[in-house]
Amino acid sequence: MSNTIYKIVAEELGEAINSTMSTYLIFIQKEASLKDAAIKMGGHAIKRLLVGNHENLEGIISITDVVKVERIGEDPRSYSFT
């Protein structure tokens, strides 16, 4: 992007984060499978899940993380998302 576009976007983004952030947090347990994560993301039409619970956030997993593991052909049990 050109500097002009960045300046225009920055001017429009002067609102506080809490005016646009998600407040409905969706968690998945770290012991869940990648398949479970993909199904949960699809069911909620989201691209990221919080890993852990409301008391203990351990990480974030994205649909990109799931796709990377699938494309690389790695053993998902050996893949670290944190």
A tleap script that builds the chain and sets N, CA, C and O, in Angstrom:
source leaprc.protein.ff14SB
mol = sequence {
  NMET SER ASN THR ILE TYR LYS ILE VAL ALA
  GLU GLU LEU GLY GLU ALA ILE ASN SER THR
  MET SER THR TYR LEU ILE PHE ILE GLN LYS
  GLU ALA SER LEU LYS ASP ALA ALA ILE LYS
  MET GLY GLY HIE ALA ILE LYS ARG LEU LEU
  VAL GLY ASN HIE GLU ASN LEU GLU GLY ILE
  ILE SER ILE THR ASP VAL VAL LYS VAL GLU
  ARG ILE GLY GLU ASP PRO ARG SER TYR SER
  PHE CTHR
}
set mol.1.N position { 0.834 -1.183 0.000 }
set mol.1.CA position { 0.000 0.000 0.000 }
set mol.1.C position { 0.879 1.247 0.000 }
set mol.1.O position { 1.976 1.258 0.559 }
set mol.2.N position { 0.379 2.271 -0.628 }
set mol.2.CA position { 1.122 3.528 -0.648 }
set mol.2.C position { 0.947 4.252 0.685 }
set mol.2.O position { 0.031 3.964 1.455 }
set mol.3.N position { 1.846 5.194 0.935 }
set mol.3.CA position { 1.752 5.979 2.175 }
set mol.3.C position { 0.446 6.748 2.257 }
set mol.3.O position { -0.093 6.936 3.347 }
set mol.4.N position { -0.072 7.196 1.115 }
set mol.4.CA position { -1.341 7.927 1.098 }
set mol.4.C position { -2.477 7.061 1.618 }
set mol.4.O position { -3.307 7.520 2.403 }
set mol.5.N position { -2.513 5.816 1.182 }
set mol.5.CA position { -3.559 4.899 1.644 }
set mol.5.C position { -3.439 4.668 3.142 }
set mol.5.O position { -4.445 4.665 3.851 }
set mol.6.N position { -2.208 4.474 3.634 }
set mol.6.CA position { -2.014 4.294 5.072 }
set mol.6.C position { -2.530 5.504 5.850 }
set mol.6.O position { -3.156 5.348 6.898 }
set mol.7.N position { -2.271 6.700 5.342 }
set mol.7.CA position { -2.732 7.910 6.027 }
set mol.7.C position { -4.254 7.983 6.054 }
set mol.7.O position { -4.840 8.340 7.076 }
set mol.8.N position { -4.896 7.649 4.938 }
set mol.8.CA position { -6.361 7.667 4.879 }
set mol.8.C position { -6.944 6.650 5.848 }
set mol.8.O position { -7.878 6.957 6.588 }
set mol.9.N position { -6.398 5.450 5.843 }
set mol.9.CA position { -6.880 4.400 6.742 }
set mol.9.C position { -6.668 4.812 8.191 }
set mol.9.O position { -7.559 4.629 9.020 }
set mol.10.N position { -5.504 5.363 8.506 }
set mol.10.CA position { -5.204 5.772 9.878 }
set mol.10.C position { -6.190 6.825 10.366 }
set mol.10.O position { -6.606 6.793 11.524 }
set mol.11.N position { -6.569 7.757 9.495 }
set mol.11.CA position { -7.534 8.781 9.885 }
set mol.11.C position { -8.893 8.170 10.211 }
set mol.11.O position { -9.582 8.640 11.116 }
set mol.12.N position { -9.281 7.133 9.485 }
set mol.12.CA position { -10.573 6.482 9.694 }
set mol.12.C position { -10.558 5.552 10.908 }
set mol.12.O position { -11.614 5.166 11.407 }
set mol.13.N position { -9.373 5.196 11.377 }
set mol.13.CA position { -9.267 4.222 12.462 }
set mol.13.C position { -9.010 4.871 13.815 }
set mol.13.O position { -8.374 4.271 14.681 }
set mol.14.N position { -9.492 6.072 13.997 }
set mol.14.CA position { -9.289 6.774 15.247 }
set mol.14.C position { -10.195 6.316 16.378 }
set mol.14.O position { -10.033 6.756 17.516 }
set mol.15.N position { -11.148 5.436 16.082 }
set mol.15.CA position { -12.067 4.946 17.112 }
set mol.15.C position { -11.338 4.044 18.104 }
set mol.15.O position { -10.316 3.440 17.778 }
set mol.16.N position { -11.872 3.967 19.302 }
set mol.16.CA position { -11.319 3.062 20.311 }
set mol.16.C position { -11.532 1.615 19.883 }
set mol.16.O position { -12.528 1.292 19.236 }
set mol.17.N position { -10.613 0.767 20.238 }
set mol.17.CA position { -10.682 -0.647 19.871 }
set mol.17.C position { -11.974 -1.284 20.359 }
set mol.17.O position { -12.567 -2.102 19.657 }
set mol.18.N position { -12.414 -0.914 21.560 }
set mol.18.CA position { -13.601 -1.569 22.118 }
set mol.18.C position { -14.873 -1.292 21.327 }
set mol.18.O position { -15.896 -1.935 21.565 }
set mol.19.N position { -14.830 -0.353 20.397 }
set mol.19.CA position { -16.015 -0.098 19.579 }
set mol.19.C position { -16.169 -1.114 18.448 }
set mol.19.O position { -17.237 -1.213 17.845 }
set mol.20.N position { -15.109 -1.867 18.159 }
set mol.20.CA position { -15.182 -2.838 17.061 }
set mol.20.C position { -14.706 -4.238 17.433 }
set mol.20.O position { -14.843 -5.162 16.631 }
set mol.21.N position { -14.155 -4.414 18.622 }
set mol.21.CA position { -13.608 -5.724 18.988 }
set mol.21.C position { -14.712 -6.754 19.220 }
set mol.21.O position { -15.863 -6.411 19.493 }
set mol.22.N position { -14.333 -8.003 19.103 }
set mol.22.CA position { -15.248 -9.100 19.420 }
set mol.22.C position { -15.297 -9.277 20.929 }
set mol.22.O position { -14.263 -9.241 21.597 }
set mol.23.N position { -16.481 -9.465 21.459 }
set mol.23.CA position { -16.611 -9.709 22.894 }
set mol.23.C position { -17.084 -11.127 23.184 }
set mol.23.O position { -17.043 -11.578 24.329 }
set mol.24.N position { -17.531 -11.824 22.154 }
set mol.24.CA position { -17.951 -13.216 22.307 }
set mol.24.C position { -16.725 -14.079 22.040 }
set mol.24.O position { -16.362 -14.308 20.887 }
set mol.25.N position { -16.095 -14.551 23.096 }
set mol.25.CA position { -14.850 -15.302 22.980 }
set mol.25.C position { -15.133 -16.792 22.876 }
set mol.25.O position { -15.907 -17.344 23.659 }
set mol.26.N position { -14.506 -17.434 21.910 }
set mol.26.CA position { -14.717 -18.862 21.693 }
set mol.26.C position { -13.401 -19.581 21.963 }
set mol.26.O position { -12.382 -19.309 21.328 }
set mol.27.N position { -13.448 -20.497 22.915 }
set mol.27.CA position { -12.265 -21.238 23.343 }
set mol.27.C position { -12.315 -22.676 22.848 }
set mol.27.O position { -13.376 -23.219 22.542 }
set mol.28.N position { -11.127 -23.272 22.781 }
set mol.28.CA position { -10.994 -24.706 22.544 }
set mol.28.C position { -9.894 -25.201 23.477 }
set mol.28.O position { -8.912 -24.498 23.717 }
set mol.29.N position { -10.060 -26.390 23.992 }
set mol.29.CA position { -9.065 -26.961 24.894 }
set mol.29.C position { -7.815 -27.362 24.116 }
set mol.29.O position { -7.907 -27.782 22.962 }
set mol.30.N position { -6.648 -27.234 24.744 }
set mol.30.CA position { -5.400 -27.530 24.041 }
set mol.30.C position { -5.278 -29.005 23.670 }
set mol.30.O position { -4.482 -29.351 22.797 }
set mol.31.N position { -6.040 -29.869 24.304 }
set mol.31.CA position { -6.003 -31.297 23.983 }
set mol.31.C position { -6.872 -31.649 22.772 }
set mol.31.O position { -6.817 -32.778 22.283 }
set mol.32.N position { -7.663 -30.710 22.290 }
set mol.32.CA position { -8.553 -30.970 21.150 }
set mol.32.C position { -7.727 -31.217 19.886 }
set mol.32.O position { -6.577 -30.791 19.788 }
set mol.33.N position { -8.325 -31.902 18.937 }
set mol.33.CA position { -7.630 -32.184 17.675 }
set mol.33.C position { -7.751 -30.999 16.721 }
set mol.33.O position { -8.594 -30.120 16.897 }
set mol.34.N position { -6.894 -30.996 15.715 }
set mol.34.CA position { -6.982 -29.969 14.681 }
set mol.34.C position { -8.314 -30.056 13.951 }
set mol.34.O position { -8.878 -29.039 13.546 }
set mol.35.N position { -8.811 -31.276 13.785 }
set mol.35.CA position { -10.116 -31.459 13.144 }
set mol.35.C position { -11.200 -30.787 13.981 }
set mol.35.O position { -12.067 -30.098 13.443 }
set mol.36.N position { -11.149 -30.988 15.295 }
set mol.36.CA position { -12.118 -30.337 16.185 }
set mol.36.C position { -12.047 -28.816 16.051 }
set mol.36.O position { -13.073 -28.137 16.022 }
set mol.37.N position { -10.824 -28.293 15.970 }
set mol.37.CA position { -10.649 -26.847 15.832 }
set mol.37.C position { -11.242 -26.353 14.518 }
set mol.37.O position { -11.935 -25.336 14.490 }
set mol.38.N position { -10.973 -27.070 13.431 }
set mol.38.CA position { -11.502 -26.675 12.120 }
set mol.38.C position { -13.028 -26.712 12.111 }
set mol.38.O position { -13.672 -25.815 11.568 }
set mol.39.N position { -13.599 -27.744 12.711 }
set mol.39.CA position { -15.060 -27.861 12.772 }
set mol.39.C position { -15.653 -26.718 13.595 }
set mol.39.O position { -16.665 -26.129 13.214 }
set mol.40.N position { -15.020 -26.411 14.715 }
set mol.40.CA position { -15.528 -25.341 15.578 }
set mol.40.C position { -15.437 -23.989 14.869 }
set mol.40.O position { -16.367 -23.185 14.941 }
set mol.41.N position { -14.317 -23.736 14.183 }
set mol.41.CA position { -14.181 -22.481 13.443 }
set mol.41.C position { -15.247 -22.387 12.356 }
set mol.41.O position { -15.874 -21.342 12.180 }
set mol.42.N position { -15.449 -23.480 11.632 }
set mol.42.CA position { -16.463 -23.489 10.581 }
set mol.42.C position { -17.858 -23.277 11.126 }
set mol.42.O position { -18.659 -22.551 10.536 }
set mol.43.N position { -18.151 -23.910 12.250 }
set mol.43.CA position { -19.472 -23.787 12.859 }
set mol.43.C position { -19.795 -22.387 13.339 }
set mol.43.O position { -20.956 -21.976 13.360 }
set mol.44.N position { -18.753 -21.654 13.727 }
set mol.44.CA position { -18.955 -20.285 14.215 }
set mol.44.C position { -18.586 -19.234 13.169 }
set mol.44.O position { -18.681 -18.035 13.430 }
set mol.45.N position { -18.166 -19.686 11.983 }
set mol.45.CA position { -17.747 -18.781 10.895 }
set mol.45.C position { -16.670 -17.803 11.367 }
set mol.45.O position { -16.762 -16.595 11.150 }
set mol.46.N position { -15.637 -18.369 12.025 }
set mol.46.CA position { -14.524 -17.559 12.513 }
set mol.46.C position { -13.218 -18.136 11.992 }
set mol.46.O position { -13.185 -19.261 11.494 }
set mol.47.N position { -12.144 -17.368 12.107 }
set mol.47.CA position { -10.840 -17.797 11.603 }
set mol.47.C position { -9.845 -18.106 12.707 }
set mol.47.O position { -8.757 -18.612 12.433 }
set mol.48.N position { -10.201 -17.808 13.959 }
set mol.48.CA position { -9.290 -18.033 15.081 }
set mol.48.C position { -10.053 -18.523 16.304 }
set mol.48.O position { -11.212 -18.172 16.525 }
set mol.49.N position { -9.366 -19.345 17.091 }
set mol.49.CA position { -9.906 -19.814 18.369 }
set mol.49.C position { -8.892 -19.514 19.459 }
set mol.49.O position { -7.683 -19.587 19.238 }
set mol.50.N position { -9.395 -19.178 20.628 }
set mol.50.CA position { -8.533 -19.038 21.791 }
set mol.50.C position { -8.316 -20.424 22.371 }
set mol.50.O position { -9.262 -21.199 22.512 }
set mol.51.N position { -7.075 -20.736 22.706 }
set mol.51.CA position { -6.750 -22.047 23.262 }
set mol.51.C position { -6.631 -21.906 24.773 }
set mol.51.O position { -5.838 -21.107 25.270 }
set mol.52.N position { -7.419 -22.682 25.492 }
set mol.52.CA position { -7.427 -22.644 26.948 }
set mol.52.C position { -8.844 -22.483 27.448 }
set mol.52.O position { -9.773 -23.108 26.937 }
set mol.53.N position { -9.004 -21.624 28.469 }
set mol.53.CA position { -10.331 -21.340 29.009 }
set mol.53.C position { -10.356 -19.903 29.508 }
set mol.53.O position { -9.368 -19.181 29.377 }
set mol.54.N position { -11.481 -19.486 30.079 }
set mol.54.CA position { -11.628 -18.090 30.499 }
set mol.54.C position { -10.633 -17.690 31.586 }
set mol.54.O position { -10.327 -16.506 31.726 }
set mol.55.N position { -10.127 -18.639 32.348 }
set mol.55.CA position { -9.167 -18.329 33.398 }
set mol.55.C position { -7.727 -18.399 32.916 }
set mol.55.O position { -6.844 -17.790 33.519 }
set mol.56.N position { -7.479 -19.136 31.834 }
set mol.56.CA position { -6.102 -19.379 31.412 }
set mol.56.C position { -6.008 -19.430 29.888 }
set mol.56.O position { -6.319 -20.453 29.277 }
set mol.57.N position { -5.585 -18.340 29.286 }
set mol.57.CA position { -5.375 -18.296 27.842 }
set mol.57.C position { -3.977 -18.822 27.546 }
set mol.57.O position { -2.986 -18.264 28.017 }
set mol.58.N position { -3.900 -19.900 26.764 }
set mol.58.CA position { -2.610 -20.511 26.472 }
set mol.58.C position { -2.102 -20.198 25.075 }
set mol.58.O position { -0.917 -20.370 24.791 }
set mol.59.N position { -2.991 -19.739 24.200 }
set mol.59.CA position { -2.563 -19.407 22.851 }
set mol.59.C position { -3.744 -19.154 21.945 }
set mol.59.O position { -4.893 -19.095 22.383 }
set mol.60.N position { -3.436 -19.007 20.681 }
set mol.60.CA position { -4.445 -18.792 19.649 }
set mol.60.C position { -4.114 -19.717 18.490 }
set mol.60.O position { -2.950 -19.847 18.112 }
set mol.61.N position { -5.116 -20.355 17.927 }
set mol.61.CA position { -4.926 -21.170 16.734 }
set mol.61.C position { -5.805 -20.583 15.633 }
set mol.61.O position { -6.955 -20.209 15.861 }
set mol.62.N position { -5.236 -20.514 14.446 }
set mol.62.CA position { -5.976 -19.953 13.315 }
set mol.62.C position { -6.210 -21.027 12.261 }
set mol.62.O position { -5.573 -22.081 12.272 }
set mol.63.N position { -7.123 -20.742 11.363 }
set mol.63.CA position { -7.364 -21.667 10.265 }
set mol.63.C position { -6.097 -21.793 9.421 }
set mol.63.O position { -5.850 -22.845 8.833 }
set mol.64.N position { -5.296 -20.732 9.355 }
set mol.64.CA position { -4.021 -20.789 8.634 }
set mol.64.C position { -3.091 -21.807 9.273 }
set mol.64.O position { -2.401 -22.542 8.566 }
set mol.65.N position { -3.062 -21.862 10.603 }
set mol.65.CA position { -2.245 -22.862 11.300 }
set mol.65.C position { -2.671 -24.270 10.912 }
set mol.65.O position { -1.830 -25.130 10.647 }
set mol.66.N position { -3.971 -24.500 10.879 }
set mol.66.CA position { -4.502 -25.824 10.538 }
set mol.66.C position { -4.121 -26.184 9.107 }
set mol.66.O position { -3.694 -27.307 8.839 }
set mol.67.N position { -4.274 -25.239 8.196 }
set mol.67.CA position { -3.955 -25.492 6.787 }
set mol.67.C position { -2.465 -25.753 6.607 }
set mol.67.O position { -2.085 -26.620 5.820 }
set mol.68.N position { -1.615 -25.019 7.321 }
set mol.68.CA position { -0.165 -25.232 7.221 }
set mol.68.C position { 0.200 -26.659 7.593 }
set mol.68.O position { 0.984 -27.304 6.898 }
set mol.69.N position { -0.361 -27.150 8.679 }
set mol.69.CA position { -0.067 -28.517 9.113 }
set mol.69.C position { -0.517 -29.505 8.052 }
set mol.69.O position { 0.203 -30.453 7.737 }
set mol.70.N position { -1.700 -29.290 7.500 }
set mol.70.CA position { -2.235 -30.186 6.474 }
set mol.70.C position { -1.375 -30.152 5.217 }
set mol.70.O position { -1.100 -31.200 4.632 }
set mol.71.N position { -0.950 -28.976 4.798 }
set mol.71.CA position { -0.169 -28.846 3.570 }
set mol.71.C position { 1.225 -29.420 3.728 }
set mol.71.O position { 1.745 -30.050 2.808 }
set mol.72.N position { 1.833 -29.210 4.880 }
set mol.72.CA position { 3.188 -29.690 5.113 }
set mol.72.C position { 3.192 -31.193 5.344 }
set mol.72.O position { 4.192 -31.865 5.090 }
set mol.73.N position { 2.075 -31.717 5.825 }
set mol.73.CA position { 1.988 -33.142 6.103 }
set mol.73.C position { 2.635 -33.535 7.414 }
set mol.73.O position { 3.005 -34.692 7.612 }
set mol.74.N position { 2.771 -32.572 8.308 }
set mol.74.CA position { 3.365 -32.865 9.608 }
set mol.74.C position { 2.398 -33.653 10.478 }
set mol.74.O position { 1.187 -33.659 10.257 }
set mol.75.N position { 2.962 -34.302 11.452 }
set mol.75.CA position { 2.139 -34.948 12.471 }
set mol.75.C position { 1.586 -33.834 13.355 }
set mol.75.O position { 2.359 -33.164 14.040 }
set mol.76.N position { 0.277 -33.620 13.360 }
set mol.76.CA position { -0.300 -32.514 14.129 }
set mol.76.C position { 0.026 -32.556 15.609 }
set mol.76.O position { 0.013 -31.516 16.269 }
set mol.77.N position { 0.319 -33.728 16.147 }
set mol.77.CA position { 0.635 -33.821 17.579 }
set mol.77.C position { 1.984 -33.191 17.889 }
set mol.77.O position { 2.248 -32.836 19.038 }
set mol.78.N position { 2.847 -33.047 16.879 }
set mol.78.CA position { 4.168 -32.473 17.125 }
set mol.78.C position { 4.230 -30.994 16.772 }
set mol.78.O position { 5.293 -30.380 16.870 }
set mol.79.N position { 3.116 -30.422 16.367 }
set mol.79.CA position { 3.092 -29.027 15.928 }
set mol.79.C position { 2.704 -28.126 17.088 }
set mol.79.O position { 1.681 -28.350 17.735 }
set mol.80.N position { 3.509 -27.116 17.352 }
set mol.80.CA position { 3.244 -26.199 18.457 }
set mol.80.C position { 2.603 -24.923 17.944 }
set mol.80.O position { 3.089 -24.328 16.983 }
set mol.81.N position { 1.519 -24.497 18.573 }
set mol.81.CA position { 0.824 -23.283 18.176 }
set mol.81.C position { 1.124 -22.129 19.114 }
set mol.81.O position { 0.567 -21.044 18.943 }
set mol.82.N position { 1.974 -22.328 20.082 }
set mol.82.CA position { 2.276 -21.245 21.022 }
set mol.82.C position { 3.692 -20.783 20.869 }
set mol.82.O position { 4.125 -19.876 21.579 }
savepdb mol mol.pdb
quit
